[in-house]
Amino acid sequence: MTERALQEPTLLLLTALADAPRHGYALIQEVDAISGGRVKMRTGTLYGALDRLLQQGLIEVAAEEVVDGRARRTYALTGGGRDLLAAEAERLRSVAAEAQRRLGGAAAPRGATA
Amino acid sequence: MSTVAPGGQHRTGVALRAVLALYPARYRRDRGAELAEVFADTTAGTGRLGTAREALDLAAYGLRLRTGLTSTALGGRLLAAAAPLLAGTLCGLVALPGDTRFWRVADAARSGFDVPWQQLPDRLALLGLTVVPVLLAVAAALGAWRAARTLAGTVVLLAAVRLGIRLLTADVEPGGPWLTEADVWLLLLDATALLPYLAAGALILAAPADLLERPGRLPVAIGAGTGLLVTRAQGGYDSWHLMDGWTPLLLLLAPLLLILCAARGRLLPAALGLAVLPLTAWFSLFSLWEQVGGVWRLAPLAAAGAAGLLLTGQALAARQDGRARVS
């Protein structure tokens, strides 16, 4: 869908939705957990990102319900969102594998023999 | 899920009601309850600072929705396209040898802290407005947008400081709070030099952060060149440049017409117009005010021009919508 790397908040949100549909607060908690506490998404930022992803067709509203008197809308990945996440994961995996390979094969800093 | 003390709950409730009022009514009806639940959960057990941060973030998104400056709205996308150009155009305001401002900057740099303390804030702000826009352009060119936004905020702050100092130190006629005509003229002339920084910095800050990700070397360079060009064309009121005639009108209308291209979905020319407008609008209006002979004579012309542009923009947007529906 896009050749550019995904921005981190987008990547984290799509990853948080990869295994199951989730509601707003659960997404904030998942993003926090996936990023190891590094990314703390606030409510306004979350809904800005969700509105954008909804408009781009990468996520959809999976359910709207009232649980214990609380309005809750659950979001899920669409097929396009899943494909995009898979492509991004593959891109990151290949970069990471290449980094590991080069680190493993690096005996001396480049230029030391020059 | 939430465990909030009664006092904290009341505080959260008040903050939330105030913040949700900023959202467009339709969005609030659709998402208000959901936003309130997530807000209650995220602020549960946090202190005042945490609640305030969360409320500010929620308010910021509400304002973006209200003003059409989200990353999916046309306004937001236009601002994001204009941001690197704006970062460049501010460099066009650089003081070059031969300018009156160049001598002021050189004098401020030479004297450093060796001036009466009353003059120090203005001198430092003047030096800041010489250096910070260059750093802002470099940050935007490198794609360091977090730094660029901080620097844009600094530019706004420095310009506001200088403008505030001008207002506070304006000569007031003895026995009355009224400014003389000459004072008003000088005050407005000073304002035309500072408002470009305020407006351009504010526009960069208003651009949606999630659309500012790429380095913008070419747009920054184009912006800097264009900024320099229009600043030279504008000249300013001194013994060399009087800038009367059609130039102010041209420098005001040309960017406005370019901005209208956004209604046809052409973001790049619209972004260029938006980047140039903060530099030219104020001095052009000032010059037209001078030529026409006062605010009351300029007001009908300005109102007619604004109405014409608004109607043209709406007509173009309606036509674009019609085409989009057909396709």
Interface residues (C-beta under 8 A of the other chain):
Chain A: R4 Q7 P9 T10 G24 Y25 I28 R42 T43 G44 T45 L46 Y47 G48 A49 D51 R52 Q55 Q56 R70 A71 R72 R73
Chain B: M1 R31 A33 E34 L35 A36 E37 V38 F39 D41 T42 R53 E54 D57 L58 A59 A60 Y61 G62 R64 T70 S71 T72 P208 D210 E213 R214
